[in-house]
Amino acid sequence: MTDAHQDIAGVVERGPGHCADNDAWAYFCERLCTLARKDLAGGDMTDFALANHVFMADRMDLDLIGAQTAAKERIRWLSVQLAIALSYISRLEAENKRLVQGNTGAP
């Protein structure tokens, strides 16, 4: 696991009603950050194609349940990936600031 994935449960905000406790939340986030997009349900579809699949699914067909589940998992996965990226950017900015201050002697 990379540094970006460490303590990801602390980076991704736990919404109301998600998981029974912090340990379950940590497991959930850890699982999502180790999956590749292709490993998700509907992983062969682009985000646009998946959204269109949900929109076009027959409301009386069980295919809608599969499409909605794939979309739910994709949104969760994208949220975790975004949190990882933002955390990484934040750490890079802090390191850059530290290096710049060290080179200029600024407080």
C-alpha positions in Angstrom: 0.0 0.0 0.0 1.3 3.5 -0.8 1.5 6.4 1.5 -1.5 7.9 -0.2 -3.6 4.9 0.9 -2.5 5.0 4.6 -5.3 5.9 7.0 -7.6 6.6 4.1 -10.6 6.2 6.4 -9.5 9.4 8.2 -9.3 11.2 4.8 -12.6 10.1 3.4 -15.5 11.7 5.4 -17.8 9.1 6.9 -21.4 10.1 6.1 -24.3 9.5 8.4 -25.5 5.9 8.3 -22.3 4.6 6.6 -21.0 1.5 8.4 -21.6 0.5 12.0 -18.4 1.9 13.5 -15.0 3.4 12.6 -13.4 0.0 12.1 -16.0 -1.0 9.5 -15.5 2.3 7.8 -11.7 1.8 7.7 -12.2 -1.6 6.2 -14.7 -0.3 3.6 -12.4 2.5 2.5 -9.4 0.3 2.4 -11.2 -2.2 0.2 -12.2 0.5 -2.2 -8.8 2.1 -2.5 -7.2 -1.2 -3.4 -9.6 -2.0 -6.3 -9.0 -0.9 -9.8 -11.9 0.5 -11.8 -12.0 -2.6 -14.0 -12.7 -4.7 -10.9 -15.9 -2.9 -10.1 -19.3 -3.9 -11.4 -19.6 -2.3 -14.8 -15.9 -1.7 -14.8 -15.8 -2.1 -18.5 -18.0 1.0 -18.9 -17.0 4.7 -18.8 -18.6 6.9 -16.2 -20.8 8.4 -19.0 -21.8 5.0 -20.3 -22.7 3.7 -16.8 -24.8 6.8 -16.1 -26.6 6.3 -19.5 -27.1 2.7 -18.7 -28.9 3.6 -15.4 -30.9 6.2 -17.2 -32.0 3.9 -20.0 -32.7 0.8 -17.9 -36.2 -0.4 -18.0 -37.8 0.5 -14.6 -39.7 -2.8 -14.6 -36.6 -4.9 -15.3 -34.1 -6.4 -12.8 -31.3 -4.9 -15.0 -32.1 -1.6 -13.2 -30.9 -3.1 -9.9 -27.6 -4.2 -11.4 -27.1 -0.8 -13.1 -27.9 1.2 -9.9 -25.6 -1.1 -7.8 -22.8 -0.6 -10.4 -23.4 3.2 -10.3 -23.4 3.3 -6.5 -20.1 1.4 -6.3 -18.6 3.6 -9.0 -19.6 6.8 -7.1 -18.1 5.4 -3.9 -14.9 4.4 -5.6 -14.6 7.7 -7.3 -15.1 9.5 -4.0 -12.3 7.5 -2.4 -10.0 8.0 -5.3 -10.7 11.8 -5.2 -10.0 11.8 -1.4 -6.7 10.0 -2.1 -5.7 12.5 -4.8 -6.6 15.5 -2.7 -4.7 14.2 0.2 -1.7 13.6 -2.0 -1.9 17.1 -3.5 -2.2 18.6 0.0 1.0 16.7 1.1 2.9 17.8 -2.0 1.9 21.4 -1.4 3.0 21.3 2.2 6.3 19.7 1.2 6.8 22.3 -1.6 6.1 25.1 0.9 8.5 23.6 3.4 11.2 23.3 0.7 10.6 26.9 -0.6 10.8 28.3 2.9 14.0 26.3 3.6 15.6 27.7 0.5 14.7 31.3 1.1 15.2 31.4 4.8 11.6 32.7 5.2 9.8 32.0 8.4 
